[in-house]
Amino acid sequence: NNNNNNNNGDNDDDDDEGVIDAPIRPLRFVNTSDLPQSLKKKFKDGWRPILLSMQGDVADMLQSTPVSEVDEKFVLETYEIAMKKLLAK
């Protein structure tokens, strides 16, 4: 499997046909108007408050870390911290 990545983020690997580079957006930024009616209330009343609480628990880390340093390790670390604080509430 030969991956040839160039500077614009395109991947010339034929195995990735149909896959495009796209930014990953946190669920807290989901626009409820884009959700099916059956999910709007569940997300708005159930998930959004939890996600906002978790975000608040690691807000200092999120604000003080440059985007270029946000990697898998950072995401896992902030998730684990936020989950511990959420479970302690």
N, C-alpha and C positions, 0 to 999 in steps of 0.2 A: 504494500500500500504506500504510494508515493504522494505525500502531501506537498504541494507547491504553493505556499502562501506568499502573495505579493503584498505590497504596502497598502493597498486599498481594502484589504480584508477578504478579498475573493478567494475562494478555494477551488482549485482546478481539479480536484479529485472527483472522478466520475461516480464514486460510491455515494457522494453527498448530493446527488441530483434531487432538486426540489427543496433543498435546505438553503435558507438565506441568512445572512448576518442581520441580526436585529437586536436592538437594545433590550435588556431585561428590565422590566419595570416592576417595582414592588406592588403587591396586591392592594396596598392602601391607596394606590393611584388609579385603581379600576374605576371607570365611570359607570355608575349603576345604570345609566340609560342604555349602555351597550349590552346589558345582561337580559336574558329572557325574564319575563314577568315572574315566573315561578321561582327565580333565584334572587331577584332584587331585594325582597324583604329579608330573606335569610342572610344575605351578605350584609346588608345595611344594619340590621339589628344584631346579628350574631358575630360575624367575622370582623367587620371594620373596627368595632370598639376594641377587640382583642389585639388586632394588628397595631392600632394606634397606641395602645398601652405598651406593647412590646417595643415599638419604636421609641417611645418616651423613655423607656428604661435604659436604652443605649444611645440616647440622643447625643451625649457628649462625645462618645466614640465616633459616631457617624459624622458629626460636625468637624472633628479634629483630624479626620483621616482623609487625605487627598484621594480622589477617585482612582488615581493611578496605582494606589496601594491597596485597593479593595480587591482581594483575591478570594479564592475558595476558603482559605484558612480564616480570613477576617470574617467572612459571612458566617461560617460555622461558629466561630467564637462569639460573635454578637448574638446569634440565634440561641446558643446555649445559655448565655448570660440572661437574655430576655426571658427565656423559658423558665429558668430557675426563679426569677423575680415574679413572673406571672403565677407560677405554682405556689409561691409563698404568700400571695395576696389572699 
